[in-house]
Amino acid sequence: MMVKVGIINVTGYVGMELARLLHQHPQVELASITGRSAVGQRLGEVLPHLADIDLAIEPELGEVTLVFSALPHKTSVEAVAAALERGIKVIDTSADFRLKDAKEYQRWYDFTHPAPQLLSEAVYGLAELNRHQIASSRLVANPGCYPTGAILALAPALKEGLIEPDIIVDAKSGVSGAGRTLSLGTHFAEANENVSAYALEGHRHLPEITQELSGLNPALPLAVTFVPHLVPMSRGILTTCYAKLKEGWDGKGELEKGRGDFEKGMRELYREFYRGEPFIRVVDAPPQTKQTLGTNLCLIYPTIDPRTQRLIIVSCIDNLVKGGAGQALQSMNLMLGLPEVTALEGSAVYP
Ligand SMILES: NC(=O)c1ccc[n+]([C@@H]2O[C@H](COP(=O)([O-])OP(=O)(O)OC[C@H]3O[C@@H](n4cnc5c(N)ncnc54)[C@H](OP(=O)(O)O)[C@@H]3O)[C@@H](O)[C@H]2O)c1
């Protein structure tokens, strides 16, 4: 029997990507979609590329077993709490349940969290690190797009104690990361043929990155600098992380003999950490965003700078798939006891 699922707010980029992926799922039926501005219209009228999905956009969620909320932060929390009250499992793609400390919402999102009791219950939906907790959860906080690329890149090095706590995360995102709502910075003439750093005063994904990385190695007093950049492409995030290797791992002796073996050893360590992970590929050359376009893959390339004894890790994801809707669907598969990869396999669209 097909499991009925819904999407709250199908008209945003994450909502529509969820609809596209769910429509390919053989064991799940997309049974209810909601929206605000397009209520009453057929999905294909509003989003012609999804015309194969014969559903109307409703004001309220129908009868489903599991729902995705693709609302903006602050507005998602109430929809999520209401769905849980009805006994519906929820995957929230917004930031509203990602942070464990309610005070952090005041500080970073400028609002008083109205359901702090749910924060401790919410499971951070990074399957590679929290698979079992996701499977038994009724509320999953789907990770942010930047944190997904950064955490997956750094997790092996932190967990194995290879690096010092001073970490730099330098990330570049395509424009869809900012969502569909219009803003000056994402206009074609502003973003095209232009690259800019932003949120240097502190991006909202920083507390999420720090929270999750700290959990991997609580003894390490992390100091993370995170600088996001906007680049003129539709999708994709390329993240480059830098951290000094710890003594013993800095390869001073080995490097004198040759950098190749040391690098190979580091890649083997990463491969061992992610052994059996269907969506992680530890690659032998610096990855490019297009190699993940439309896929749920995260490509990871760890290397070293022998001059500074720094570990450099480059990762790539599609922000709307592994960084959003795809990862949410991966969690749904786990929560419903379905094979984790269902409806998420396939190669990248290239070029
Ligand atoms: N974009 C990404 O790469 C990405 C990745 C991971 C997570 N996320 C998160 O996923 C969520 C959705 O992101 P998105 O990029 O899909 O956003 P988006 O494209 O900007 O979509 C926003 C949609 O939300 C609706 N909306 C805006 N304000 C609302 C309100 N006050 N009440 C109800 N509906 C409202 C609008 O729908 P109407 O058409 O009905 O007005 C609009 O279509 C966000 O929380 C975001 O942080 C985004």
The ligand as an SDF file (V2000), in Angstrom:
LIG
                    3D

 48 52  0  0  0  0  0  0  0  0999 V2000
   16.6640   27.2280   -1.1510 N   0  0  0  0  0  0  0  0  0  0  0  0
   17.4740   26.3350   -0.6150 C   0  0  0  0  0  0  0  0  0  0  0  0
   18.5100   25.9870   -1.1820 O   0  0  0  0  0  0  0  0  0  0  0  0
   17.1310   25.7360    0.7250 C   0  0  0  0  0  0  0  0  0  0  0  0
   17.8730   24.6270    1.1390 C   0  0  0  0  0  0  0  0  0  0  0  0
   17.5940   24.0610    2.3740 C   0  0  0  0  0  0  0  0  0  0  0  0
   16.5910   24.5860    3.1700 C   0  0  0  0  0  0  0  0  0  0  0  0
   15.8880   25.6600    2.7610 N   0  0  0  0  0  0  0  0  0  0  0  0
   14.8030   26.1340    3.6300 C   0  0  0  0  0  0  0  0  0  0  0  0
   13.5880   25.5980    3.1200 O   0  0  0  0  0  0  0  0  0  0  0  0
   12.5160   26.5270    3.3090 C   0  0  0  0  0  0  0  0  0  0  0  0
   11.9350   26.8880    1.9670 C   0  0  0  0  0  0  0  0  0  0  0  0
   12.9680   27.4810    1.2090 O   0  0  0  0  0  0  0  0  0  0  0  0
   12.7750   27.9200   -0.2980 P   0  0  0  0  0  0  0  0  0  0  0  0
   14.1130   28.2420   -0.8040 O   0  0  0  0  0  0  0  0  0  0  0  0
   11.9310   26.9150   -0.9770 O   0  0  0  0  0  0  0  0  0  0  0  0
   11.9500   29.2290   -0.1030 O   0  0  0  0  0  0  0  0  0  0  0  0
   11.2860   30.1320   -1.2260 P   0  0  0  0  0  0  0  0  0  0  0  0
   11.5880   29.5840   -2.5760 O   0  0  0  0  0  0  0  0  0  0  0  0
   11.6410   31.5400   -0.9190 O   0  0  0  0  0  0  0  0  0  0  0  0
    9.7690   29.9020   -0.9340 O   0  0  0  0  0  0  0  0  0  0  0  0
    9.1120   30.7030   -0.1070 C   0  0  0  0  0  0  0  0  0  0  0  0
    7.6620   30.3870   -0.3080 C   0  0  0  0  0  0  0  0  0  0  0  0
    7.0780   30.4780    0.9830 O   0  0  0  0  0  0  0  0  0  0  0  0
    5.8300   31.0820    0.8980 C   0  0  0  0  0  0  0  0  0  0  0  0
    5.7780   32.0390    1.9610 N   0  0  0  0  0  0  0  0  0  0  0  0
    6.5820   33.0950    2.1510 C   0  0  0  0  0  0  0  0  0  0  0  0
    6.2440   33.7090    3.2980 N   0  0  0  0  0  0  0  0  0  0  0  0
    5.2380   33.0000    3.8240 C   0  0  0  0  0  0  0  0  0  0  0  0
    4.4540   33.1390    4.9890 C   0  0  0  0  0  0  0  0  0  0  0  0
    4.6670   34.1340    5.8340 N   0  0  0  0  0  0  0  0  0  0  0  0
    3.4850   32.2400    5.2310 N   0  0  0  0  0  0  0  0  0  0  0  0
    3.2540   31.2280    4.3680 C   0  0  0  0  0  0  0  0  0  0  0  0
    3.9740   31.0560    3.2320 N   0  0  0  0  0  0  0  0  0  0  0  0
    4.9490   31.9380    2.9820 C   0  0  0  0  0  0  0  0  0  0  0  0
    5.6980   31.6880   -0.4720 C   0  0  0  0  0  0  0  0  0  0  0  0
    4.6110   31.0020   -1.0040 O   0  0  0  0  0  0  0  0  0  0  0  0
    3.4040   31.7230   -1.7610 P   0  0  0  0  0  0  0  0  0  0  0  0
    3.7240   31.5310   -3.2150 O   0  0  0  0  0  0  0  0  0  0  0  0
    2.2200   30.9280   -1.3700 O   0  0  0  0  0  0  0  0  0  0  0  0
    3.3600   33.1340   -1.3100 O   0  0  0  0  0  0  0  0  0  0  0  0
    6.9760   31.3280   -1.2120 C   0  0  0  0  0  0  0  0  0  0  0  0
    6.7080   30.6000   -2.3930 O   0  0  0  0  0  0  0  0  0  0  0  0
   13.1250   27.7470    4.0090 C   0  0  0  0  0  0  0  0  0  0  0  0
   12.8660   27.6570    5.3720 O   0  0  0  0  0  0  0  0  0  0  0  0
   14.6100   27.6220    3.7000 C   0  0  0  0  0  0  0  0  0  0  0  0
   15.4080   28.2020    4.6990 O   0  0  0  0  0  0  0  0  0  0  0  0
   16.1370   26.2480    1.5450 C   0  0  0  0  0  0  0  0  0  0  0  0
  1  2  1  0
  2  3  2  0
  2  4  1  0
  4  5  1  0
  4 48  2  0
  5  6  2  0
  6  7  1  0
  7  8  2  0
  8  9  1  0
  8 48  1  0
  9 10  1  0
  9 46  1  0
 10 11  1  0
 11 12  1  0
 11 44  1  0
 12 13  1  0
 13 14  1  0
 14 15  2  0
 14 16  1  0
 14 17  1  0
 17 18  1  0
 18 19  2  0
 18 20  1  0
 18 21  1  0
 21 22  1  0
 22 23  1  0
 23 24  1  0
 23 42  1  0
 24 25  1  0
 25 26  1  0
 25 36  1  0
 26 27  1  0
 26 35  1  0
 27 28  2  0
 28 29  1  0
 29 30  1  0
 29 35  2  0
 30 31  1  0
 30 32  2  0
 32 33  1  0
 33 34  2  0
 34 35  1  0
 36 37  1  0
 36 42  1  0
 37 38  1  0
 38 39  2  0
 38 40  1  0
 38 41  1  0
 42 43  1  0
 44 45  1  0
 44 46  1  0
 46 47  1  0
M  CHG  2   8   1  16  -1
M  END
$$$$
